[in-house]
Amino acid sequence: MNAQIVEKIRDAGVVGAGGAGFPTHVKVNASVDTVLVNGASCEPLLMSDPVLMESQTAAMVRGLLAVLDCTGAGRGVICLKGKHRKAMQAVREAAAADKSGRLEVFELRDFYPAGDEQVLVHEVLGRTVPEAGIPLQVGVVVSNVETLCNVARAMEGTPLTERYVTVTGEVKRHMVVRVPVGTLVEDVLAFAGGPTITDFVVVDGGPMMGRVLPDTHQPVTKTTSGLIVLPPDHTVVARKVMDPERVRRITSTICCQCSQCTDLCPRNLLGHRLRPHLLMRAAGGTDLTASPAAREALLCSECGICEKFACPMLVSPREVNAQIKRALMQEGVRWDAQGRKPVVHPFRGTRYVPTSRLMQRLDVVKYDTHPGLVEGFAPQVVEIALKQHIGAPAACLVAVGDKIARGDLIGEIPEKSLGARVHASIDGTVTSVADGKVVIRA
């Protein structure tokens, strides 16, 4: 049973929809006692998960039951915030109707980052994931809502070819829209009525952890959760586009070592040895990895609380941590937990960052419109990346001129590699295979 479920998920090319795109067939090929459904809708403005929990409850539950069967877990906990009342009602009814008795619902407090895997595990189960560890180490698999909907379709033999995307910010119509993977951002924005301002940038993802796109001729991937249109000088945008060298220079000059970034760091509050204020001392040197404390950057989840909420000097510990972490990983440095068991900070319960206050600080309250689900969008062209997941790029199986149908396999996992399959998202003709992308025109 386990092998059959894993194979179907692998065949369908399902990857985690809520994070970096870890291949789901690898994640669920494990033995745990609990599966947590991450419906926290962690990032401000992103509404795809609550909308799906309300509109596709049955599919989510089918996917959850499949993962429970696959992992042997006896408990599946659906986690979401109480403020999403309609979604909460839908999942409570579904859990009550389940005859297996394995489903529960957990109401999360409205704070950021409630959807961080390690934070979620502690909130719901009281278990603490080890430093640089994963939930599997404490007997848990965490899966995103949309991922489970895709697992349900995989059980029916339907590959992953679509993505639900929140479109918000300075656009005429705010919406959660279902789009084929590979749809160009410019086409999604046009479908939403277009930007309401002339000069703008687009954030791919949420305002905290999302990235600013270089232009709108970029494809939606399996991990694209939101598209936020903002003015170029908006507070959400500023640190995301600043020159990395300038960030380090400003940080080393201005940081006053107040330690507020450390005091509010979610990983530090879980007992992990991550102290962003000490990492700021390493920012001024030419070698980002020279300081003995630099390795602590490997524990950073890059949630952005230090940068967007905690720091009174308006510097960017998150960006500095990310730079140090990248340098360490390039050198092959890994964190050595030395068997240490994290001890949760005694003040953790008083240091939650309320989402409402965070949104005020980010100046995005006016975009919090709770959009509905929009269907029926059909682009004329898609550019499907062969790497939109953690692991190796898929090996291309098509050539220019090939006629293909939606759902056809166009990219295979390289032998003996971590990766995910890639499928055509529309019917059409392959017009280009270049730069790691397959272009299909309807």
N, C-alpha and C positions, 0 to 999 in steps of 0.2 A: 504493500500500500504506500509506504513512504517513498519508495523508488519511483513508483508510477506518478505520484503527485509532483515530486521533484522534476521528473522528466517533462511533464506537461508545462510546468512553469518555465523550465529552461527553453523548451521549444517555442514558447510564446514570447520570449525575450523580455520578461518582466524584470524591472529593476526598481529599486526604492524610489518612490515618487516624492518623498519628503526631504531628501537630503542630497548626497553626492551621487546617487545612482548605483548603490552596491547591488550586484546581481542577486535577485531574490531566491533563485534556486539554490544558491550556495548558503544563503542566510538561514533558510528553513530546513536545510539538511542537517538537523541537529536534534538532540533530545533535551527537552526542557520541561518544567512543570507549569509555566505560565506564559501566555502570549498577551501582550499589551497592544491595544489598538490606539495609535497616536492620533487622536482627533483634536489636539490642543489648539490647532490654528494659531501656532505660536507667534509668528511674525504679525505685527500690526498690519491691517488692511487686507491680508490674504484670507479669502473666504471660501476657497474651493472645498476644503474638508467639511465645514458645517453644511454647505449646500449639498454635497454628496451624501452625507449622513442622513439628511432629510429626504432627499429625492431618490437615492439608490441604496436604501437601508438593506433591502433583501440581498442585493449583490454583495455588499460589504460583509454581511453575516455569512453568506455562502463561502466567501473567500476566507473568512476567519475560521470557520469550521474545517475547511480544507487544511489550513495551517495547523490547527489543533491536532487533526488526524496525522499530519505529516510529522510533527514534532513529538507526538505522544503527550502533549500537555493536557492536563485535566481542567484547566481554568483559562478562560478568555475574558479579559477585562477591557471594555470599551471606555476610553477616557476622553472626556470633553468638558468644556467649560459650561457652567450653568446658564450663562448669559445667552447661549444659543438655544432658546427655549423649544423651538419647533424640532430641531435636531435631537435635543434631549428627550422629548416626548417620543419621537420615532424610535430611538434606540432602546428606550426603556420598554416600549411595547414589544419590540423584537426580541429582547432578552427574556421577557416574561413568557413569550410564546414558544421559545425554544424548548423542545422536549428533552434535550440531552442534559439539561441542568448545569451546563458548563459555562454559561455566559453571565457576566455581571456588568454593571455600569458604575463608573467612578466619576464623580463630579469634581473637576479641578477648580482651584482658585484662579482668578483672572490676573495672572502675573506673567512676566517675561523672565527667562525662557522656559515656560512650563513644558514645551515640546522637546526640549533637549532630552535625548534618550536617557542619560544618566540621571538628570533631574526627575524625569518622569518615573523611572524605576523606584527612586527613593520616595517620591510623593505617594505613590500608589501602594508599594509593597514594603517600604521601610528598609530596603536592601541598598547597600552602597557598592557601586561598581568600583573595582580597583583602579588605581591610577593608570592612565593610558590603556584601560581595559575596555571591554564591551559587555553589554547586558548578558550575553551568553554565559559569562563566567559566574553569574549569580542565578543561573537557571531560567533566564528570560529571553524571549524574542520580542522585539518591538517592531511593529509594522504600521505604516501609514495607511490612512483610510483609502486613498486612491489606489495604493498598491494592492490592497485586499480586493477591491473591485476588479482590478486587472487579473488577480489570481483566480477569481470566480470565472472570468471569461476564459482564462487559460484552461480551466477544467472542462470547458465546452469546446476547446480546440480553437479559440479565437486569439490571435496574436495581438500584442500591444502595438497599436497604430495611432492612438489618439491621446490627447492630453487635455485636462481641464485647467484653464488658465484664468486667474483673476486679472481683469483689465481695469485700472483705476488711475487716479491722479487727474491731470489736466487733459481729460478726454471728454467728448460729448456724452457718451453712454458708458456708465460703469456697468460691468457685467462679469459673470463667470461663464466662460464660453468653451465649448468643446471644439478643439481644432485638431486636424491631422498633424502628427509629428512631422516636422520639417517645414511647416507653414512659416512664411517670412513675417517678421514682426511688423513690417510696414503694412502688410495685408491685414493683419489682426487689428491694427490701429485704424485702418480705413473702415473695417467692418464695424468698429466702435464709434464711427462718426468722425474720426480724426481728432488730432490734438486741438485744444482750445487756445493754445498760445503758439506764436510763430517760432520762438527760440526755445528749444526743449531738449532734454535727454531722456533716455529710457533706462530704468533700473530693472534688470532681469532678476526676479526674486523679491524678497521683502525689503523694507527700508533699512533693516539692521544688517543683514548678512548678504543681501543681493549685490550684484555687480553692475556697473554702468556699461551699457553696450557701446561699442565704438560707433555704430550707426544702426539704422533700422533694417538694413538688408542682412539680417541675421536670422537663422532658423530657430523655431521653437524645438526644444529637445524633450526627451522623456522626463527631464528633471526641471523643466521650466514651470514654476508654480505661479508666477505673477509677472505682469508688465505694468510698471508704474511710470507715468509720464510726469516729469517735474521740470521746473525752471533750472537752468544750469547752475544758478547760485543758491539753490535750495540747500538747507542744512543737511539733508540726507545725502546729497550729492558730493558736498565739498571734500570730505576726507577720502572718498572713493576714487577721486581723480587727481589727487595731489601727488606730485612727484615723490617717490619713496625716499630719495635722498633728502629732500626738503623736510619730509615728515620726521626723519631721524634727527636732522639738525635742529628743528624747532623743539622736538621732545627733549633732547639733551640740554637745550638752553633754558627751557621754561619749566620743566617738571620740578615741582617743589617737594617731592617725596611725602606728600600728605597721606598716602596709602588708601585713599578712598576707593581707588580702582580695585585694590585687593579686598577691602572690606565688603564690597558688593559683588565680587567675582563668584558666580555660581559654582564653579569647580572648587575654589578655595573653601567655600561654605560647606561643600560636601567632604571636606577634609583632605583634599588633594594639595600637594605642595606647589601650588601655583601662586606666585606673588608678583603681579604685574608691576607694582611700583619698583621692585628691585630690578626687574628686567629693563626698566627705563634707563637705569644706570649704564647698561650695556649698549644703549643706542648711540652714544657719542663716539664709540671706538670704530676703527676701520674694520676690525674683525668682530662680526656680530656674535660669534660663538666663543669668544675668548673668556668671558666671565664664567666662573663655575656655576653661577645661577642661571646661565643662559639655557641650560637643558630644560628648565621648567617650562619654557615656551612649548615644548612637545605636549604639554597637558592642556593647552588652550583650545577651546572649542570655537573661538573667534565669534562669540555671540554678540559682541559689540557693546555690552553694558558699560564697560570701562570708558569707552570712547564717547558714546552717545548720551550717557546718563550720569556716570559717576564723576568724571574728571572736571574739577572747577576751573582748570587752566585751559581747557579746550584743546588738549593735545590728544594723541591717538595711541594709547597703549595697544589696542587691538592690532593696528597696522604694524607696529614695531614687533609685537609678538609673532605675527604672521611672517615677517621678514626673517626673524631669527629662526623660526621653525623650519622655513623653507631651506635656509642655509644648513641647518643641522641634518635635515633629511637628505640633502644632496650629498652630504659627507657620510651618509649611512649610519648616523648616530641614532640610537634608540633609547627610550627611557628605561631605566632600571629601577623598578619599584622595590627591590630588595626584600620582598615579602611583607612590606609594611601594610598594615590594615588602616585605611583612612578613618579618622575620628571626626564625625560631623561637628561643625562649629556650634557652640552652645547658643549663639545669637542668630542662627540661620532663620529661625521662625519669625524674626522681627525685621529681616532684611530683604523681603520680597520687593520686587520692583513692579508696582501696579501697571498694567497695560495702559490704563487711562492716563496716568501721569507721563508714561513714556511717550505716548502719542502727542501729548501737549508739548513735550520737550522737542519732539521731532517736527512739530508744526505740520501734522498730517490729519488732524481731527476732522477737517472739512472734507476729507476724502473717505471718511468712514461711513459709507452709504449702504452697506449690506445688500449688495446686488443679487439679482436672481440669476437662474441658469438660462443660458441661451443656446439653442441647438441650430443645426442646419447650415453652418458655415462650410463652404466648399471652395477652397482655393484652386487656382488654375495651375499653380506650380508649387512644388515642395523641394527643399534642399535637405536631404536626410543625412546627418552626420553618421559616420561609421564608428565614431567613439562618442557616446553620450552616457557613459557609465564608468565606474571604477574598473580598471583593468586594461587589457589590450584592445585596440580597435578591432572591430569585426573585419574579417577578410571579405572583400567585395566579390559577389557572385554574378554580377551583371555587367553588361557592356553597352556602350552608346548604340541606340537603335532598337534595343530590346523592348518588346511590348510586354507589359506586366500588369497584374491586377492587384488591387488592394489586398494586403495580407501575404503576398508572395515573399518568400525569403530572399533578401538581397545582400545580407551580410552574415557570415558564419563565425562562431567563436574559433579562434585559432587553436590548433591542437595543443593540449597540455597548458592552456592559458586561462587565467581568470578573465571573464568577459561576458557579453550578452549578445544574443542574436538581434538582428535588425531586419525589419520588414517594410515593404512598400506601404505607404499610407493612403495612396489614391490609385485609381486606374490611370494608366497612361503610358508614355514612351520615355525611356531614359535618354536624356539629351546631353548629359555630361557626367563623367566620373573623374573627379579631380579634387585636389586639396582635401582629401578625406571625406568628400561628400558625394552623394548620388543625387543628381537633379532629375526630377520626373515632371513632365508636363502632361496635364490632363488631355 
